[in-house]
Amino acid sequence: GLALAVEQLLQAGDAEAGLDLIDRLEATLTPLLESLREALESDRMDIDIDWSRNI
């Protein structure tokens, strides 16, 4: 999964692909983490997460 992809990029020394992966992770994880934080801070557990987004 993700760990293998990161390991392969590091071993290949492909900085451009690594930066692309970081951009994709950030675009996917930032909204997810913000939603989780908002739900936890408001004690609201009806979190609406779009699980269809791919990394």
Backbone bond lengths (Angstrom), bond angles and torsions (degrees), N, CA, C in turn:
res aa  C-N    CA-C-N  psi(-1)  N-CA   C-N-CA  omega(-1)  CA-C   N-CA-C  phi
1 G - - - 1.415 - - 1.523 110.78 -
2 L 1.280 114.45 -134.20 1.460 121.81 -175.71 1.522 111.93 -63.56
3 A 1.317 117.24 -44.41 1.469 120.51 -179.84 1.525 111.14 -60.65
4 L 1.317 116.91 -40.36 1.464 120.65 179.05 1.525 110.64 -66.03
5 A 1.322 117.19 -41.87 1.467 120.78 179.12 1.520 110.85 -61.49
6 V 1.316 116.97 -43.51 1.466 121.22 178.52 1.517 110.16 -64.45
7 E 1.321 117.21 -45.16 1.464 121.29 179.64 1.529 110.90 -59.73
8 Q 1.320 117.26 -43.68 1.464 121.03 -179.73 1.526 111.33 -64.45
9 L 1.326 116.89 -40.09 1.463 119.93 178.39 1.522 111.27 -65.37
10 L 1.321 116.35 -40.83 1.465 120.02 179.13 1.518 111.11 -64.78
11 Q 1.322 116.32 -43.06 1.461 120.14 -179.48 1.526 111.46 -67.13
12 A 1.323 117.12 -35.09 1.462 121.06 -178.73 1.527 112.12 -79.43
13 G 1.323 116.31 -16.44 1.454 119.89 -178.48 1.519 112.88 67.67
14 D 1.326 117.01 26.63 1.464 122.17 -177.32 1.528 109.80 -89.99
15 A 1.321 115.81 87.54 1.464 120.90 -176.37 1.527 111.79 -63.64
16 E 1.326 117.76 -39.79 1.465 120.62 -178.56 1.527 110.99 -62.32
17 A 1.317 116.77 -44.34 1.468 120.52 178.25 1.526 110.42 -66.59
18 G 1.326 116.56 -36.64 1.462 120.37 177.87 1.518 111.81 -63.55
19 L 1.328 116.16 -42.79 1.464 120.39 178.23 1.524 111.01 -66.22
20 D 1.328 116.80 -37.12 1.459 120.87 176.71 1.527 110.67 -63.44
21 L 1.321 116.74 -42.75 1.463 120.91 178.24 1.526 110.49 -62.34
22 I 1.319 117.22 -43.02 1.465 121.03 178.69 1.528 110.05 -61.42
23 D 1.327 117.62 -43.66 1.469 120.90 178.00 1.523 111.27 -59.82
24 R 1.333 117.01 -43.45 1.468 120.91 -179.84 1.526 111.16 -66.67
25 L 1.324 116.69 -41.31 1.465 120.22 178.01 1.522 110.81 -63.09
26 E 1.312 115.84 -45.46 1.459 120.67 -179.69 1.525 111.07 -61.27
27 A 1.332 117.24 -42.90 1.463 121.20 -180.00 1.525 111.78 -64.71
28 T 1.306 116.75 -32.11 1.462 121.11 -179.10 1.523 112.14 -85.08
29 L 1.324 116.61 -46.41 1.460 120.43 -172.49 1.526 114.10 -79.32
30 T 1.327 118.25 -32.28 1.460 119.75 -177.65 1.527 111.97 -59.15
31 P 1.337 119.90 -51.28 1.467 118.65 178.46 1.533 112.73 -62.79
32 L 1.317 116.70 -36.90 1.461 120.63 178.62 1.522 110.57 -62.69
33 L 1.317 116.92 -48.98 1.461 120.89 -179.25 1.524 111.72 -65.14
34 E 1.323 117.47 -37.06 1.463 120.55 176.98 1.524 110.84 -63.91
35 S 1.326 117.41 -41.32 1.467 121.21 178.09 1.522 111.37 -64.18
36 L 1.327 115.69 -43.12 1.465 119.58 178.78 1.519 111.36 -63.84
37 R 1.331 117.00 -43.55 1.470 120.92 179.06 1.526 110.51 -61.27
38 E 1.331 116.11 -46.12 1.462 120.75 -179.78 1.526 110.86 -59.74
39 A 1.322 116.61 -44.24 1.464 120.58 -179.58 1.521 111.38 -64.54
40 L 1.322 116.71 -43.69 1.462 119.94 -178.52 1.527 111.79 -69.00
41 E 1.322 116.87 -38.67 1.462 120.02 -179.70 1.523 111.82 -69.37
42 S 1.320 117.37 -26.53 1.462 120.49 -178.67 1.527 111.76 -100.58
43 D 1.332 116.76 4.79 1.471 122.11 -176.43 1.525 111.56 57.20
44 R 1.322 115.94 27.47 1.462 121.84 179.62 1.521 107.03 -103.70
45 M 1.316 116.25 123.88 1.459 118.65 -176.04 1.531 112.79 -108.04
46 D 1.330 117.75 11.12 1.466 120.09 177.57 1.532 108.93 -93.23
47 I 1.308 114.72 69.01 1.453 122.16 -175.11 1.523 109.49 -79.57
48 D 1.323 116.01 127.97 1.466 121.56 177.88 1.523 108.31 -100.21
49 I 1.321 116.13 102.13 1.457 121.81 -177.16 1.516 109.22 -114.83
50 D 1.323 116.02 132.30 1.462 121.53 176.73 1.526 108.15 -86.67
51 W 1.328 116.81 94.64 1.468 121.85 -176.97 1.520 112.31 -78.79
52 S 1.335 116.99 -3.93 1.464 119.58 -177.90 1.522 112.82 -78.91
53 R 1.335 117.55 -12.92 1.466 120.09 -179.84 1.517 109.56 -70.38
54 N 1.307 114.85 135.54 1.464 120.41 -179.99 1.512 110.31 -104.27
55 I 1.292 114.42 147.62 1.466 120.32 176.98 1.506 107.95 -88.53
